[in-house]
Amino acid sequence: MEEAAPRRSRVTVRYFDGCPNWRTTQRWIGEVLSDLGVDLDVALEQVGTPEDAERLHFIGSPTLLVDGRDPFEDRAAGGYGLSCRVYRTPGARRVAHERAVARGSSRSLR
């Protein structure tokens, strides 16, 4: 029996058009993946309306998803909508994103 190929993780940056930070987050995620030697595409998903934000459980922009899941959702306060997101994590947002991406991507490398 042939061994199944490992499943590749999917990384998505979800944002709204007026967000000043989504491009920085996209760049940081690309740098982290490169530093880890992980070859994954970073998908962009624009949230266009308040109704879309509610349907997608969009906490704010930018939102990082690893395999469709928000690793910071349980720490988020407030409702859903087209707003800027503040990450309440120790240290810089980049460190939190690096850890989330590393955890999500490392599963697909094994």
Contacts in CASP RR format, 6 or more apart in sequence:
PFRMAT RR
TARGET T0000
AUTHOR 0000-0000-0000
METHOD contacts of the structure
MODEL  1
MEEAAPRRSRVTVRYFDGCPNWRTTQRWIGEVLSDLGVDLDVALEQVGTP
EDAERLHFIGSPTLLVDGRDPFEDRAAGGYGLSCRVYRTPGARRVAHERA
VARGSSRSLR
6 108 0 8 1.000
6 109 0 8 1.000
6 110 0 8 1.000
7 107 0 8 1.000
7 108 0 8 1.000
8 40 0 8 1.000
8 108 0 8 1.000
9 40 0 8 1.000
9 66 0 8 1.000
9 67 0 8 1.000
9 104 0 8 1.000
9 105 0 8 1.000
9 107 0 8 1.000
9 108 0 8 1.000
10 40 0 8 1.000
10 43 0 8 1.000
10 65 0 8 1.000
10 66 0 8 1.000
10 67 0 8 1.000
10 68 0 8 1.000
11 29 0 8 1.000
11 33 0 8 1.000
11 40 0 8 1.000
11 41 0 8 1.000
11 42 0 8 1.000
11 43 0 8 1.000
11 64 0 8 1.000
11 65 0 8 1.000
11 66 0 8 1.000
11 101 0 8 1.000
11 105 0 8 1.000
12 42 0 8 1.000
12 43 0 8 1.000
12 44 0 8 1.000
12 45 0 8 1.000
12 64 0 8 1.000
12 65 0 8 1.000
12 68 0 8 1.000
13 22 0 8 1.000
13 25 0 8 1.000
13 26 0 8 1.000
13 29 0 8 1.000
13 42 0 8 1.000
13 43 0 8 1.000
13 44 0 8 1.000
13 45 0 8 1.000
13 62 0 8 1.000
13 63 0 8 1.000
13 64 0 8 1.000
13 65 0 8 1.000
14 45 0 8 1.000
14 46 0 8 1.000
14 47 0 8 1.000
14 56 0 8 1.000
14 58 0 8 1.000
14 61 0 8 1.000
14 62 0 8 1.000
14 63 0 8 1.000
14 64 0 8 1.000
14 65 0 8 1.000
15 22 0 8 1.000
15 25 0 8 1.000
15 44 0 8 1.000
15 45 0 8 1.000
15 46 0 8 1.000
15 47 0 8 1.000
15 61 0 8 1.000
15 62 0 8 1.000
15 63 0 8 1.000
16 46 0 8 1.000
16 47 0 8 1.000
16 48 0 8 1.000
16 53 0 8 1.000
16 58 0 8 1.000
16 60 0 8 1.000
16 61 0 8 1.000
16 82 0 8 1.000
17 46 0 8 1.000
17 48 0 8 1.000
18 61 0 8 1.000
19 61 0 8 1.000
19 62 0 8 1.000
19 84 0 8 1.000
20 84 0 8 1.000
21 61 0 8 1.000
21 62 0 8 1.000
21 84 0 8 1.000
22 44 0 8 1.000
22 61 0 8 1.000
22 62 0 8 1.000
25 62 0 8 1.000
25 64 0 8 1.000
25 93 0 8 1.000
25 97 0 8 1.000
26 42 0 8 1.000
26 44 0 8 1.000
26 62 0 8 1.000
28 94 0 8 1.000
28 97 0 8 1.000
28 98 0 8 1.000
29 42 0 8 1.000
29 64 0 8 1.000
29 97 0 8 1.000
29 101 0 8 1.000
30 42 0 8 1.000
32 94 0 8 1.000
32 97 0 8 1.000
32 98 0 8 1.000
32 101 0 8 1.000
32 102 0 8 1.000
33 39 0 8 1.000
33 40 0 8 1.000
33 42 0 8 1.000
33 101 0 8 1.000
33 105 0 8 1.000
36 101 0 8 1.000
36 102 0 8 1.000
36 105 0 8 1.000
38 101 0 8 1.000
38 105 0 8 1.000
38 109 0 8 1.000
40 105 0 8 1.000
40 108 0 8 1.000
47 53 0 8 1.000
47 56 0 8 1.000
47 58 0 8 1.000
47 61 0 8 1.000
47 81 0 8 1.000
47 82 0 8 1.000
48 82 0 8 1.000
49 82 0 8 1.000
50 81 0 8 1.000
50 82 0 8 1.000
52 58 0 8 1.000
53 60 0 8 1.000
53 80 0 8 1.000
53 81 0 8 1.000
53 82 0 8 1.000
54 80 0 8 1.000
54 81 0 8 1.000
56 80 0 8 1.000
57 70 0 8 1.000
57 73 0 8 1.000
57 80 0 8 1.000
58 80 0 8 1.000
58 81 0 8 1.000
58 82 0 8 1.000
59 70 0 8 1.000
59 73 0 8 1.000
59 76 0 8 1.000
59 78 0 8 1.000
59 79 0 8 1.000
59 80 0 8 1.000
59 81 0 8 1.000
59 85 0 8 1.000
60 80 0 8 1.000
60 81 0 8 1.000
60 82 0 8 1.000
60 83 0 8 1.000
60 84 0 8 1.000
60 85 0 8 1.000
61 82 0 8 1.000
61 83 0 8 1.000
61 84 0 8 1.000
61 85 0 8 1.000
62 85 0 8 1.000
63 70 0 8 1.000
63 85 0 8 1.000
64 70 0 8 1.000
64 71 0 8 1.000
64 72 0 8 1.000
64 97 0 8 1.000
64 100 0 8 1.000
64 101 0 8 1.000
66 100 0 8 1.000
66 101 0 8 1.000
66 103 0 8 1.000
66 104 0 8 1.000
66 105 0 8 1.000
67 104 0 8 1.000
70 76 0 8 1.000
71 100 0 8 1.000
71 103 0 8 1.000
72 87 0 8 1.000
72 89 0 8 1.000
72 96 0 8 1.000
72 100 0 8 1.000
75 87 0 8 1.000
75 88 0 8 1.000
75 89 0 8 1.000
76 85 0 8 1.000
76 88 0 8 1.000
77 88 0 8 1.000
87 93 0 8 1.000
87 96 0 8 1.000
89 95 0 8 1.000
89 96 0 8 1.000
END
